[in-house]
Amino acid sequence: MKVNSAEFIISAVRPNQYPEDGLPEIALAGRSNVGKSSMTNRLISRKNLARTSATPGKTQHLNYYMINESMYFVDFPGYGYAKVSKSQREAWGKMIEKYLLERETLRMVVLVIDLRHPPSKDDVIMYEWLKYYERDVCIVATKADKIPRSKWDKHIKIVKHGLSFVPEDDFVLFSSETGLGKDELWSVIERYAFALSESEDDEEVAQVETENEDHSLEMEESKPPQSNQ
């Protein structure tokens, strides 16, 4: 996907601050310092639109970025930061849970995992939660450039095993440094972001065709009988 425009919109702390234009949303989740900001910047071909917090794990916002005026990336606060208090973790959890359960424009969650290490306890909890509530999810195993290519398969197996990965979900090997996986991840994002609108368009076309057929049938039935003379 060619990104012609990307802009920061808002750091939302309450649902009434979320955009109301109905554009599809792709959520970005992962532990603190896993590389979500670097991944986002690589995807949109910008150097510093998405910035890493100076105090990891403490920012309790949903950062909205509008992409090509057609969708949003919604960057979640990083989880798993050791210095975050229990009350802060609970506040983060409630905000994210409410968003994931109730946000109608959410199309998919991109869950970012560090390929170098087995999934953390929080990674596993997040993935299990998303599967339980039947949210579409794509696992992005990032920092692939930090591991020799010959060991990629080994580390991919470790990540999938640690998550109890469901084969039906998408899995993308990614590197913010080299751009590995960028096109593949965009294909996944576009498939989920615009699948509903395409389905709705198909339904509208089918409805119009049905109405036209019904109208034609009514016209035929309303014609006066032809004389045999």
C-alpha positions as CSV (number, residue, x, y, z in Angstrom):
1,M,0.0,0.0,0.0
2,K,1.3,3.4,-0.9
3,V,0.9,5.9,2.0
4,N,0.3,9.3,0.7
5,S,-0.7,10.9,4.0
6,A,-0.3,10.0,7.6
7,E,-1.0,12.3,10.6
8,F,-1.4,12.2,14.3
9,I,-5.0,12.9,15.3
10,I,-5.4,12.6,19.1
11,S,-4.2,10.9,22.3
12,A,-7.6,9.7,23.5
13,V,-8.2,8.9,27.2
14,R,-12.0,8.5,27.0
15,P,-14.4,7.0,24.5
16,N,-15.9,10.4,23.8
17,Q,-12.6,11.5,22.4
18,Y,-12.5,8.7,19.8
19,P,-13.1,9.7,16.2
20,E,-16.7,9.4,15.1
21,D,-16.2,9.4,11.3
22,G,-16.7,5.6,11.1
23,L,-13.3,4.8,9.4
24,P,-11.9,1.3,10.1
25,E,-9.4,1.0,12.9
26,I,-6.4,-1.2,13.2
27,A,-5.1,-1.5,16.8
28,L,-1.4,-1.9,17.6
29,A,-0.6,-3.8,20.8
30,G,2.5,-5.1,22.5
31,R,4.8,-4.9,25.5
32,S,6.7,-1.7,26.3
33,N,9.8,-1.2,24.0
34,V,8.8,-4.1,21.7
35,G,9.2,-1.7,18.7
36,K,5.6,-0.7,17.8
37,S,6.6,2.9,17.1
38,S,9.4,1.8,14.8
39,M,7.1,-0.7,13.1
40,T,4.5,2.0,12.5
41,N,7.1,4.5,11.1
42,R,8.4,1.8,8.7
43,L,4.8,1.0,7.5
44,I,4.0,4.6,6.8
45,S,7.5,5.5,5.5
46,R,8.0,8.2,8.1
47,K,10.9,8.7,10.5
48,N,9.3,9.9,13.7
49,L,5.5,10.3,13.3
50,A,5.0,7.6,16.0
51,R,7.2,8.4,18.9
52,T,8.3,6.3,21.8
53,S,7.3,7.5,25.2
54,A,10.0,8.9,27.5
55,T,8.4,7.0,30.3
56,P,7.6,3.5,28.9
57,G,4.3,2.0,30.1
58,K,3.1,5.1,31.8
59,T,1.2,6.7,29.0
60,Q,-2.4,5.8,29.4
61,H,-3.6,7.0,26.0
62,L,-4.8,5.5,22.7
63,N,-2.9,7.3,20.0
64,Y,-4.8,7.7,16.8
65,Y,-3.0,8.1,13.4
66,M,-5.0,8.7,10.3
67,I,-3.6,6.9,7.2
68,N,-4.5,8.0,3.7
69,E,-7.7,9.6,5.1
70,S,-9.1,6.0,4.9
71,M,-8.2,4.3,8.2
72,Y,-6.7,4.7,11.6
73,F,-3.8,3.1,13.4
74,V,-4.7,3.0,17.1
75,D,-1.5,2.6,19.1
76,F,-2.1,1.1,22.6
77,P,0.0,1.8,25.6
78,G,2.8,-0.7,26.0
79,Y,2.2,-3.3,28.7
80,G,4.5,-5.2,31.0
81,Y,6.6,-2.3,32.2
82,A,7.8,-3.3,35.7
83,K,7.7,0.2,37.3
84,V,4.0,0.7,36.5
85,S,1.8,0.5,39.6
86,K,-1.0,-2.0,40.1
87,S,-3.6,0.8,39.9
88,Q,-2.1,2.0,36.6
89,R,-2.1,-1.5,35.1
90,E,-5.8,-1.9,36.2
91,A,-6.7,1.5,34.6
92,W,-4.9,0.5,31.4
93,G,-6.6,-2.8,31.4
94,K,-10.1,-1.4,31.8
95,M,-9.6,1.2,29.1
96,I,-8.3,-1.4,26.6
97,E,-10.9,-4.0,27.5
98,K,-13.7,-1.5,26.9
99,Y,-12.2,-0.4,23.6
100,L,-11.7,-4.0,22.4
101,L,-15.1,-5.2,23.4
102,E,-17.2,-2.2,22.3
103,R,-15.4,-0.4,19.5
104,E,-17.5,-1.2,16.4
105,T,-15.0,0.3,13.9
106,L,-12.1,-2.0,15.2
107,R,-11.3,-4.4,12.4
108,M,-8.1,-6.2,13.6
109,V,-5.5,-6.1,16.4
110,V,-1.8,-6.3,15.4
111,L,0.0,-8.0,18.3
112,V,3.7,-7.2,18.2
113,I,6.1,-9.8,19.6
114,D,9.9,-9.6,20.0
115,L,11.2,-12.5,17.8
116,R,14.4,-12.8,19.9
117,H,12.5,-13.9,23.1
118,P,9.7,-16.3,24.0
119,P,6.4,-14.5,24.4
120,S,6.0,-12.9,27.8
121,K,3.2,-13.7,30.2
122,D,1.4,-10.5,29.2
123,D,1.8,-11.4,25.5
124,V,0.1,-14.8,26.1
125,I,-2.7,-13.2,28.1
126,M,-3.4,-10.6,25.4
127,Y,-3.5,-13.2,22.7
128,E,-5.7,-15.6,24.7
129,W,-8.0,-12.7,25.5
130,L,-8.3,-11.7,21.8
131,K,-9.1,-15.3,20.9
132,Y,-11.6,-15.7,23.6
133,Y,-13.6,-12.7,22.5
134,E,-13.1,-13.7,18.8
135,R,-11.2,-10.5,17.8
136,D,-9.2,-10.8,14.5
137,V,-5.5,-10.7,15.2
138,C,-2.2,-10.7,13.3
139,I,1.0,-11.7,15.1
140,V,4.0,-9.6,14.0
141,A,7.3,-11.0,15.1
142,T,9.6,-8.0,14.9
143,K,13.3,-7.4,15.2
144,A,14.1,-10.2,12.8
145,D,17.2,-8.4,11.7
146,K,18.7,-9.0,15.2
147,I,18.7,-12.8,14.6
148,P,20.7,-14.7,12.0
149,R,18.5,-15.8,9.1
150,S,19.5,-19.4,9.8
151,K,17.7,-19.2,13.2
152,W,14.5,-17.6,12.1
153,D,12.5,-20.8,11.9
154,K,13.6,-21.9,15.3
155,H,12.5,-18.6,16.9
156,I,9.3,-18.5,15.0
157,K,8.4,-22.0,16.4
158,I,9.3,-20.7,19.9
159,V,6.9,-17.7,19.5
160,K,4.1,-19.8,18.0
161,H,4.4,-22.5,20.7
162,G,4.6,-19.9,23.5
163,L,1.3,-18.3,22.3
164,S,-0.4,-21.5,21.4
165,F,-0.8,-19.9,18.1
166,V,-3.9,-20.7,16.0
167,P,-2.8,-21.5,12.4
168,E,-5.8,-19.6,11.0
169,D,-4.4,-16.3,12.3
170,D,-1.9,-14.3,10.3
171,F,1.7,-14.3,11.2
172,V,4.2,-11.9,9.8
173,L,8.0,-11.8,10.2
174,F,9.1,-8.2,10.4
175,S,12.1,-5.9,10.6
176,S,11.8,-2.1,11.1
177,E,15.4,-1.8,10.1
178,T,15.3,-3.6,6.7
179,G,11.6,-3.4,5.8
180,L,11.2,-7.2,5.9
181,G,7.5,-8.0,6.1
182,K,6.3,-4.5,5.3
183,D,4.3,-5.4,2.1
184,E,3.0,-8.6,3.7
185,L,1.7,-6.8,6.7
186,W,0.1,-4.1,4.6
187,S,-1.7,-6.8,2.7
188,V,-3.1,-8.3,5.9
189,I,-4.1,-4.8,7.2
190,E,-5.9,-3.9,4.0
191,R,-7.7,-7.2,3.9
192,Y,-9.2,-6.6,7.3
193,A,-9.6,-2.8,7.1
194,F,-11.6,-2.8,3.9
195,A,-13.3,-6.2,3.9
196,L,-16.4,-5.0,5.6
197,S,-16.9,-2.0,3.3
198,E,-16.4,-4.2,0.2
199,S,-19.0,-6.7,1.6
200,E,-21.4,-3.8,2.2
201,D,-20.9,-2.6,-1.3
202,D,-21.6,-6.1,-2.7
203,E,-24.8,-6.3,-0.6
204,E,-25.9,-2.9,-1.9
205,V,-25.3,-4.0,-5.5
206,A,-27.2,-7.3,-4.9
207,Q,-30.1,-5.4,-3.3
208,V,-30.3,-3.0,-6.2
209,E,-30.3,-5.9,-8.7
210,T,-33.0,-7.6,-6.8
211,E,-35.1,-4.5,-6.7
212,N,-34.6,-4.0,-10.5
213,E,-35.7,-7.6,-11.1
214,D,-38.8,-7.1,-8.9
215,H,-39.6,-3.9,-10.7
216,S,-39.3,-5.6,-14.1
217,L,-41.5,-8.4,-13.0
218,E,-44.1,-5.9,-11.7
219,M,-44.0,-4.2,-15.1
220,E,-44.6,-7.4,-16.9
221,E,-47.5,-8.4,-14.7
222,S,-49.1,-5.0,-15.1
223,K,-49.2,-5.1,-18.9
224,P,-52.7,-5.5,-20.4
225,P,-53.3,-8.9,-22.1
226,Q,-52.7,-9.0,-25.8
227,S,-55.6,-9.5,-28.2
228,N,-55.7,-12.7,-30.3
229,Q,-57.2,-10.8,-33.2
